[in-house]
Amino acid sequence: MGDGSIEHAAAGLTGLRRYTWWTVPGTTACVLALFVGEWLLDGDVPLWARVPAAAALVVEVGASVVLLNRRLALLPVSGTPARLPTGWLVAATLAAVVLAAAPLARRNYGLWPVAPAVVVAIVGTYLPAHRIRPLVASAVALAPLPGGVVSLAAGDGELAYAALFPPGLVAFTVWVTLGPLWAWDTALRLDEARRLEAELAVREERLRFAADLHDIQGHHLQVIALKGELAARLVEVDPARATVELKDIRRLAADALGDTRAVVQGYRRTTLDDEIANATRVLAAAGIDARLTPAAGAVAAGLNDPARHLLGLVMREATTNVLRHSRAGHAEVEYRVADGLARLRVSNDGVEDHAGGSEGTGLRGLAERLEAAGGELTWQREGDRFLVMAALPTRSSSGPGGRDEGRRRPGMFRSRRTPDSAGTADGAAP
């Protein structure tokens, strides 16, 4: 995600927080001050009710703003219940009792439930969803009682209003308070998910870059080391051949440098065609009799770019393993396309016994990548021979870098290493 997108998302979140603040704490304070303040300014309200109610209004407004502001500052992504500040809650509750008792004593059935409804709504903002419903249901069920009892005792004929208005006011207050906070919590969760997605994308790209760089450097350095050893043996017995090998080393070093720069720029892609051709030269330079039997033109025919890239990585890894983990005299490479599958088979003799004790990550990582693309990669050791077999659908929907972006048909393949396989899967990581 670019810097502009991040800044835009941050600005949007800041604007939503400002809107939510004015919608919840701001509106709550305004409603309390407006309705209770208007009642306090009424000349018919006696002094004994006006003084405690005025003091309670100040406490109620302050405690409500503090409680809602703290709730707004909490992050819902942690998964832990929000801690309700007890001191402020007690202050708000006591003030609400005073603000309910004073109007109720004056038989003001529309004003007395305002402050208690605000307290119920504030408590609900700190509770998980499964505990909010019982709280609201209990408050709505109890709301008709105070006004109903006073109306019956006074016999003023306003029983219906006194009993039905407070439950509706409680439900409405809870709804208008919890709604914006729910939207704010959802926005925070989405923002956290966006941030995690960006971090995962960065990590994925780093892993891809590290894998490609490992592939290039490991392969080229192995061949350079081999040719350097050969040149060292030939420098006295065959100087002309040693000179050729040294020139080849210089060319390989230049190729490695160019490929590294291409990876950094994101241009380079390994293909099966190039790797089979390269294997011919490398194995021949190592004195290995390599028999390559791909049908003429079959390497490129019917195979899309992601599939060619994945099979090219398999060919490179298999060639590197032949050079690093064997004293091979013969190697065979077979490639064919049949029944919608491209199959690559690489085998060699001369596997060293000690190679079985150091299994690497190259073939295992490639096996996971082929499996994700709907194919399979297996390898096994039979005596002194090592065999690598890869199969991949010719119309694989792999994404960039050989990673699958489609859906694999369930049970089509299962990448595995056979029980008797040697631990020679070293070299490039996926």
N, C-alpha and C positions, 0 to 999 in steps of 0.2 A: 504494500500500500504506500502510495506516494505521500510526500510531506503535505501537499495540498489537501489530500483527502483526510489525513489525520487532523490537520488544523480545522477543516470544515466540520468534522465529526465533533471535535472538542468544542467548537463554537456553538454547534447545535445543542450539545449537552449542557453547556453553560446557560444558554437561553431557556432550555426546558426547566432547569433547576430554578432559575429566576421566576419563571411562570408558576411553577409548582409552589414556590415559597409564598407568592402573593395569593395563590388560590387556596392554600391550606392555612398556614399560620396567620397570614395577613387577613384573610377573610374572616377567620375565627375571631381575631381581635376586633375587627371592625363590627362584626355582628354583635358581640358582647357589649362593646362600648355604645353602639347605636341603640339597641333595644333596651338594655338595662339603664343606660344613661338617660334616655327619654323618660323612662319611668321615674328615675330619681329626680328629674326636674319638674315632675308633676306636683303642683302645689297641694294636691289632696293627700299626698303621701306623708304620713306623720314623721316627726324627727326620729322617733325610736326605731323606725324601719329604715329611714334614709341613711343614717350615719353608718351602721354596720354593713348595710348593703353597698355603700360607696367604697368602704375599705375592702370588702370582699371582692368587689369588681376589679380593683387595682391588682389584688393578689391573683385573681382568676385569669385576667388578661396576661399578666407577666408569666405565670406558671404555664399557661397554655402555649404561649409563644416559645418559651424555652423548651418544653417537652416536644412540640412538633418540629422545632428547628433541629433538635438533637436527633429526632427520628429521621429527618430528611438527610442528615449527614451520615447516617449509617449505610454501610455497603451490604446489599442483600446477597452478594455473590459468595459470601463466606459459608453460608449454610447453617450458621449458628443462630439461635434465637436472639432477638434484640433485648438488651437489658434495660428495663424500665427504671428510670431514676426515682427512687422511693420518696425522697424528701420533697421533690417538686410535685409528685403525684398526691401526697398527703395534703400539701398546701392547696392544690387545685380542688381536691375533694372537699375539704373543709369550707373553702370559699364557695363552692357550688352548693353546699348544704345551706349556707346563709342566704345565697342568692335565690334559692328555691323556697326557703321558709318565709322570707319577708314578703314576696309577691303572693305566695299561697295564703298567707294570713290575711291579705287584702283581697282574696278571692280573684286574683288575676290568673286565670287558668291558661292563658296563652304564653305568659312570660316565665312562670316558675320552672318549666322543664328545659329551658334553653341551656342553662349552665350545666345541669346534670347530663344532658344529651352530649354536650361538648366533652365532658370527662369520659363518658362511655366511648365516644369516638376516638379520643386520644389513647385510651387503654387498648382499644382494638387495633390501632396502628402498630403496636408493639407485639402483638400476638401472632402466631402462625395461623394459617387459614382455617385449620380444623378446630381451633379454639375461638375464633371470632364468632362463628355462628351461634354457639351456645350463649356467649356473652350478650349478643344483640337480641337473641330470642328471650332471654331472661329479662333484659332491660325493657323490651317492648311489652312483655307480659306484666311487669310490675308498674309500668308507667301510668295505667289508668287508676291505680289505687289512691294515691294522695289526693288528686283533684276530685275523684269520685266521692271519697269519704267526706271531704270538706263541703262539697256541693250538697250531699245528702244531709249533712248536719245543719247546714245553713238553710236548706229548703229553698234555694234561689231559682230552681227550675232549669238550671244549666248543666244537668247531669250528663247529657249526651256530649256536649262540647268539652266538659271537664274530663270525661273519661276517654274520649276518642282522639282528641287533638294531641295530647302528649305522646302516645305511641307513634303516631305518624311523624311527629317532629323528631323523635329519637331515631327512627329508621332513616328519615331524610338526612339528618345531620351525619349519621354514620356513613351513609352512601356518598355524600358530597365530600367527605373527608378522606375516605379510603380510596375513592376512585382515582384522584390525581396522584396519590402516593403509590398506588398499584402501577400506574403508567410510568412514574419515575423509577420504581424498582425494575420494571421491565426494560426501560431504556438503559439502566446501569448494567443489567445482565447482558443485553445485546452489545453494549460497548465493551464489556469484558470479553465476550465471545469474539468480537472483532479484533481485540488486541491479541488474544490467544491465537486466532487464525493467522494474524500477521507474523507472530513469533514462530509458529509452526512452518509457515511458508519460508521464512528466513532460514530456519534449521534445515528444511528439506533442500533448499538451494545450496546450502553449505555442504550437506552430505553428497549431493549430486556432483558439485564441483570437486570435492575431495576424492570421490570415486573416480571421476574422469582423469583427474591429475595423477592419481595412483596408477591407473591403467597405463597412462602414457609413460610416466617416468619409470615405472617398474619394468615395462616391456623393453623400452629403449635401453635402459641401463643394463638389463640382463644381456641383451645382444652386444652392447658395447664391451661389457666385461668379457664375454665369450671371444669376441674378435680381438680384444687386447691380449688375452691369453694366447690365442693362436699366433698373433703377430710376434709376441715375445719368443715363441718357439721357432718361428721361421726367420727371425732377424739374422741369424748366423748361417743357417743352412740354405735359405732361399730369400735373399734380400729383396729381390724384385716382388715376390709374392707378399712379403711382409709390408712392402711399400703400398701395395694394393689394399691390404687389410687396414693399414693406418689411414689411407684415404677414405676407406669405407667407414671407419670409426668417426672421422671428422664429419662425413656426410650424415651419419646417424645422429651425432650430437647436434648438428644444425637442424635436422628434422625434429629432434626432441624439443629443441628450443622453439621452433616454429609451431609445433603442435601445442606446446604449453601456452604460447601467446594466443593461439586460436581458441583454446579452452577458456582462457581469461575473457576473451571477447565474445564467447558463446557461439562460435561459428562451426567448430569441428564436430563431426559425427563419424563414428566408426561404422564401416560397412563390411558385409561378408565378402564382397568382391575383393576389396583391398586387402583384407586380412588373409584370405586364401592365397592371393598372389604374394603377399609378404611372407607367409609361412614357407612358401616354396624357396625363396631366397635364403631365409634365415636357417632353415633346417639343412639346406644344402651347404651353407657356409659352415655349419657345425659338423659336417661330415656324416649326416644322417640321410639314409636312403628313403626319401619321402615319395609315396605313391598317392597322387591326387586324382580322384576319379569323380569330379563333378561333371555332369553332362554339359555339353557345349551350350552356352547361353542359358542354362537352367538356373544359374545363381541369381540372376536378376529377374528372370521370368516369373510373373505371378506373385512376387513378394514385395510388400509395401516397405516404405523406408523404416518405420519402427521395427519391423521384423528383421530386416537386414541389419539394423544397428545391433539388436540383441544377439543375433547369431554371430555377428562380427566380434562381439565381446567374448562369446563362448570360444570362437576360433582363436582369438588372441590369448585367452587364458589357457586353453589347452596347449598351444604352442609354447607358452612360457613355462608351463609345468613340465613339458618334455625336456626343455633345456635345463631347468633347475633341479628336477627330481629324478633324473634318469641318466643312464649312460647308453641311450638308445642308439641302435644301429639301423633300425627300420621303423618307419612310421607310416600310417595310412590315414588318409582323409577321404571320407565319402560323403557326398552331398546329393540329395535327390528330393524331388517334389512329387508326391503322390497322394491321392485322396484328400486333397485340400490341406495337406500337412507338408511342411518343409522339415526334412530330417538331416541332421548333421552328425557324423560319427567320426571320432578321432581316436586312434589307438597307437600305442607304441610299446616297444619291448625295452628291456634293460632297466626296469624300475629298481631303485636302490632300496634295500631292506630298511634302512634307518628313516626313510621318508615317511613311513607309517606312523611315526611318533609325533609328528608336528603338523597337525591339520590346520590349515589356514582358513581364510574367510572368502577367498575368491569364488570358488565354485558354489559354495553355500549361498553366498549373496546373489550370484547369477541365477541359482535355482529359484529363489524367491521372486526375482524379477520375471523369469519366464512363467512361473506359476501365475503371477498376477496378470500376465498377458494371455493366459489360457493355454500355455504350453507346459513342458516338463523338461527337466535336466537331471540325468542320472549318471553316475560314474561307479566303476568297480575295478577291482584288481583281481587278476587271474594269474597266479604264479608271478612271472616277471613282466607281465603285460598289464597295461593300464588302459582302460576304455572310458571315453566320455561320449555320451549320447544326448542329443538335444532334439526336441520336436516342438514345432510352433505352427499354429494355423497361418496359412498364407495371407489371410485377410484379417489379421489381428488388429484390434482397435487400440493398440498401445498409444500412449500419449507421448509428449516430448521426453526425450532421454530414455525411451524404452519403457517408461512406466505406463501401466495400463490406466486408461481413463474410462473404459467401458465396463461391461459386466462379463465375467467369465462364466461359461456354461457350467453349472454345478456338476462336479464329479467327472469332468472331462479329462483332467490330468491331475496328477499329484506328484510334485517334485520330490525326489527322495535320493538318498545315498544307499546303495545296496549294502547288506550286512557285511560282506567281505571286501568292501572297498578300502582302498589305501588312503592314508591321510595325506594325500598330495594336493589337496585343494588349496594351495597357497597362491599368492599373487594378488591380483587386483581385487579390490573390494567392489561391491556393486555401486 
